[in-house]
Amino acid sequence: KKYGQDACNVGDEGGFAPSVQDNNEALDILMEAIKLSGHEAKVKIGTDVAASEFYNAETKRYDLDFKNPNGSTDDMKKSAAE
């Protein structure tokens, strides 16, 4: 309800794609949905650290804040080993 009709958009890979502004907001929404559905004890959350969406081939680092219009700080850029 908070995100209106946009919350029903379908993302690139077929999942729902509400218009969230950062990673924490997305995880908060996900956790709330899991709790409200009564599945807290049944669900684990993982992230795709190999996501090509935020991988920079030039620096060989993952930019976890790639949507930030002001650019990402170094602590948000990690290599696979980090």
N, C-alpha and C positions, 0 to 999 in steps of 0.2 A: 504494500500500500504506500509506503514511504516514497518509493521511486516511480509510482504511477505506471502508465502503460509501457514505458521504456523497460521496466523490470521484466517484461515478457519477451524482449528481443532475444534472438538466438545468435550466439557468437560464432566465430570462425569454425570451431570444431563441434558445433551442435549443442553446446550447453547454453543455459540461460545466461544473459549478459546484462545485468543491471548497470546503470551508469554510475560506477563508484569512482572516487577520486584517488584512492591509494590502496595499497595492499592490506593495511590494517582494517580499513573499512570493509573490504571484501571478506576478510576472515571473520570479522565481527558478525556480518550478515549470515555467513555460513554457520557459525556457531549458534546463533540465535535460532536459525531454521532447524538445526539438528535438535536443539533443546526443546523447541516447541512441538516437534514431531514425536518426541519421546524416545529418540534413538541415541541418546548420549552414550550409553554403555555399549552400543553396537557399531559406532562409526569412529574411524580414525581418519585424520586429515594428513595428506602428503602433498608435496609440491613437486613439480617437474623441473628439476634443476638443469636439465638439458634443453630447456625451451629455446628454440631458435629465435623466438620473438624478441628476447632480450639479450641475445648473445652477440658480441661485437667481435667479428673475425679478425679485425686489425689489431685489437689489443688482447685478444684471446681471453676476454673476461666477460662475465655475466653482469649486466647493469640492472640491478634489482629495482632501480628507481627510474627506468628509462622513459616513463611518461612525464616526468617532472620537466615543465617548460623552462625552469631555471638551470637545468643541468643537474647531474648527480654528484653527490659528494663521494670521495674516495672510499668511505666505509660502506657505500652501497654498490661498489664494484668488486666482484670477487672472481677469482679463477676457479676452475673445477677443484683444484687441490685445496683451496682455502675453504 
